[in-house]
Amino acid sequence: MEMVSYPAFFTPKEDEIQVDFPDLPEAFTQGKTMAEAMDFAKLGLAITINDKLGHFEPAPPASDLTTLRAKYPDRNVQLVTVDLDQY
């Protein structure tokens, strides 16, 4: 089991919730509900990290969740955790 965790911004839009990772700009996604957005965020995180590792690139360090919440108090910042072995 290889668990990774990265913070992500969950931003409600007109008919979806957009998800952006400040440390992994290429791992963006969205969902219709918060549960769907989190599921897609896990998938996007796993694909992005596995792709980096597959190309012998280091995964960037994850930003501190508490620091991001303090810096962006009006944003919904959640920790996304995924087991890379499941993807």
MIDOSE-1310 file (N, C-alpha, C; in nm, 2 decimals, decimal comma, always signed):
residues 87
memv	+0,08/-0,12/+0,00/+0,00/+0,00/+0,00/+0,09/+0,12/+0,00; +0,07/+0,21/-0,10/+0,14/+0,34/-0,10/+0,05/+0,45/-0,10; +0,03/+0,51/+0,02/-0,07/+0,62/+0,03/+0,00/+0,75/+0,01; -0,07/+0,84/-0,06/-0,03/+0,98/-0,08/-0,14/+1,07/-0,04
sypa	-0,11/+1,19/+0,01/-0,21/+1,29/+0,04/-0,16/+1,43/-0,01; -0,25/+1,50/-0,07/-0,23/+1,63/-0,12/-0,35/+1,72/-0,09; -0,33/+1,84/-0,06/-0,45/+1,93/-0,04/-0,50/+1,97/-0,18; -0,63/+2,00/-0,18/-0,70/+2,04/-0,30/-0,80/+2,15/-0,27
fftp	-0,82/+2,24/-0,36/-0,93/+2,34/-0,35/-1,05/+2,28/-0,42; -1,17/+2,29/-0,35/-1,30/+2,25/-0,40/-1,38/+2,37/-0,42; -1,40/+2,41/-0,54/-1,47/+2,54/-0,57/-1,60/+2,52/-0,64; -1,71/+2,55/-0,57/-1,85/+2,54/-0,63/-1,86/+2,64/-0,75
kede	-1,91/+2,59/-0,86/-1,94/+2,67/-0,98/-2,09/+2,65/-1,00; -2,14/+2,70/-1,12/-2,28/+2,70/-1,15/-2,34/+2,56/-1,13; -2,28/+2,46/-1,20/-2,35/+2,32/-1,19/-2,24/+2,21/-1,16; -2,13/+2,25/-1,10/-2,03/+2,15/-1,07/-1,94/+2,21/-0,96
iqvd	-1,86/+2,12/-0,91/-1,75/+2,15/-0,81/-1,62/+2,13/-0,88; -1,54/+2,23/-0,90/-1,41/+2,22/-0,96/-1,31/+2,19/-0,85; -1,21/+2,10/-0,89/-1,11/+2,06/-0,80/-0,97/+2,10/-0,86; -0,89/+2,17/-0,78/-0,76/+2,21/-0,82/-0,66/+2,17/-0,71
fpdl	-0,54/+2,12/-0,75/-0,43/+2,09/-0,66/-0,33/+2,19/-0,67; -0,30/+2,27/-0,56/-0,20/+2,37/-0,58/-0,06/+2,32/-0,61; -0,03/+2,20/-0,57/+0,10/+2,14/-0,59/+0,11/+2,06/-0,72; +0,00/+2,03/-0,78/-0,01/+1,95/-0,90/-0,11/+2,02/-1,00
peaf	-0,07/+2,12/-1,06/-0,17/+2,20/-1,15/-0,23/+2,11/-1,26; -0,16/+2,01/-1,30/-0,21/+1,92/-1,41/-0,31/+1,82/-1,36; -0,34/+1,81/-1,23/-0,43/+1,72/-1,17/-0,56/+1,79/-1,13; -0,63/+1,85/-1,23/-0,75/+1,92/-1,20/-0,87/+1,83/-1,25
tqgk	-0,99/+1,85/-1,19/-1,10/+1,77/-1,23/-1,23/+1,85/-1,17; -1,34/+1,78/-1,18/-1,47/+1,84/-1,13/-1,56/+1,72/-1,11; -1,67/+1,76/-1,04/-1,78/+1,66/-1,01/-1,91/+1,74/-0,99; -2,02/+1,67/-1,01/-2,15/+1,73/-0,99/-2,18/+1,75/-0,84
tmae	-2,13/+1,66/-0,75/-2,16/+1,67/-0,61/-2,02/+1,67/-0,54; -2,02/+1,70/-0,41/-1,89/+1,69/-0,34/-1,83/+1,55/-0,34; -1,92/+1,45/-0,32/-1,87/+1,31/-0,32/-1,81/+1,27/-0,45; -1,88/+1,31/-0,56/-1,83/+1,28/-0,69/-1,70/+1,36/-0,72
amdf	-1,69/+1,48/-0,68/-1,57/+1,56/-0,69/-1,45/+1,50/-0,62; -1,48/+1,45/-0,50/-1,37/+1,38/-0,42/-1,33/+1,26/-0,49; -1,42/+1,18/-0,54/-1,38/+1,05/-0,61/-1,30/+1,08/-0,73; -1,34/+1,18/-0,81/-1,26/+1,22/-0,93/-1,12/+1,28/-0,88
aklg	-1,12/+1,35/-0,77/-0,99/+1,41/-0,72/-0,90/+1,30/-0,69; -0,95/+1,19/-0,62/-0,86/+1,08/-0,59/-0,80/+1,01/-0,72; -0,89/+0,99/-0,81/-0,85/+0,93/-0,94/-0,74/+1,02/-1,01; -0,77/+1,15/-1,02/-0,68/+1,24/-1,08/-0,54/+1,25/-1,01
lait	-0,55/+1,25/-0,88/-0,42/+1,25/-0,80/-0,34/+1,12/-0,82; -0,41/+1,01/-0,82/-0,34/+0,88/-0,84/-0,28/+0,88/-0,98; -0,35/+0,92/-1,08/-0,30/+0,91/-1,22/-0,18/+1,01/-1,24; -0,19/+1,13/-1,18/-0,08/+1,22/-1,19/+0,05/+1,18/-1,12
indk	+0,03/+1,13/-1,00/+0,15/+1,08/-0,92/+0,21/+0,96/-0,99; +0,13/+0,86/-1,03/+0,18/+0,74/-1,10/+0,25/+0,78/-1,23; +0,20/+0,87/-1,30/+0,26/+0,92/-1,42/+0,40/+0,97/-1,40; +0,41/+1,06/-1,30/+0,54/+1,12/-1,26/+0,64/+1,01/-1,22
lghf	+0,59/+0,92/-1,13/+0,68/+0,81/-1,09/+0,72/+0,72/-1,20; +0,63/+0,70/-1,29/+0,65/+0,61/-1,41/+0,76/+0,67/-1,50; +0,77/+0,80/-1,50/+0,87/+0,87/-1,58/+0,99/+0,91/-1,50; +1,01/+0,85/-1,39/+1,12/+0,88/-1,30/+1,13/+1,02/-1,25
epap	+1,02/+1,09/-1,24/+1,01/+1,22/-1,19/+0,97/+1,22/-1,04; +1,03/+1,30/-0,96/+0,99/+1,30/-0,82/+0,85/+1,36/-0,80; +0,77/+1,32/-0,71/+0,65/+1,38/-0,68/+0,68/+1,50/-0,60; +0,61/+1,62/-0,62/+0,64/+1,74/-0,55/+0,60/+1,72/-0,40
pasd	+0,66/+1,79/-0,31/+0,61/+1,79/-0,17/+0,47/+1,85/-0,16; +0,39/+1,80/-0,08/+0,26/+1,85/-0,06/+0,26/+1,97/+0,03; +0,18/+2,07/+0,00/+0,17/+2,19/+0,08/+0,10/+2,15/+0,21; +0,13/+2,23/+0,32/+0,07/+2,20/+0,45/-0,08/+2,25/+0,44
lttl	-0,17/+2,16/+0,48/-0,31/+2,18/+0,48/-0,35/+2,30/+0,57; -0,29/+2,31/+0,69/-0,32/+2,42/+0,78/-0,28/+2,55/+0,73; -0,16/+2,55/+0,67/-0,11/+2,68/+0,61/-0,20/+2,72/+0,49; -0,24/+2,63/+0,41/-0,33/+2,67/+0,30/-0,47/+2,72/+0,35
raky	-0,52/+2,66/+0,45/-0,65/+2,70/+0,51/-0,63/+2,84/+0,57; -0,52/+2,87/+0,63/-0,50/+3,00/+0,69/-0,48/+3,11/+0,58; -0,41/+3,07/+0,47/-0,38/+3,16/+0,36/-0,50/+3,19/+0,28; -0,59/+3,09/+0,27/-0,71/+3,10/+0,19/-0,84/+3,07/+0,27
pdrn	-0,87/+3,16/+0,37/-0,98/+3,12/+0,46/-1,12/+3,11/+0,40; -1,14/+3,17/+0,28/-1,27/+3,17/+0,21/-1,28/+3,05/+0,12; -1,18/+2,97/+0,11/-1,18/+2,86/+0,01/-1,20/+2,72/+0,09; -1,26/+2,63/+0,02/-1,28/+2,50/+0,08/-1,15/+2,41/+0,04
vqlv	-1,07/+2,39/+0,13/-0,94/+2,32/+0,11/-0,96/+2,18/+0,19; -0,95/+2,07/+0,11/-0,96/+1,94/+0,17/-0,84/+1,86/+0,13; -0,80/+1,77/+0,22/-0,69/+1,67/+0,20/-0,75/+1,55/+0,12; -0,68/+1,52/+0,01/-0,72/+1,41/-0,08/-0,61/+1,30/-0,06
tvdl	-0,66/+1,19/-0,01/-0,57/+1,08/+0,02/-0,61/+0,96/-0,07; -0,51/+0,90/-0,13/-0,53/+0,78/-0,22/-0,42/+0,68/-0,21; -0,46/+0,56/-0,23/-0,36/+0,44/-0,23/-0,32/+0,42/-0,38; -0,20/+0,46/-0,41/-0,15/+0,45/-0,55/-0,16/+0,31/-0,60
dqy	-0,15/+0,21/-0,52/-0,16/+0,07/-0,56/-0,30/+0,03/-0,61; -0,40/+0,11/-0,58/-0,54/+0,08/-0,63/-0,56/+0,13/-0,77; -0,46/+0,20/-0,83/-0,48/+0,26/-0,96/-0,37/+0,22/-1,06
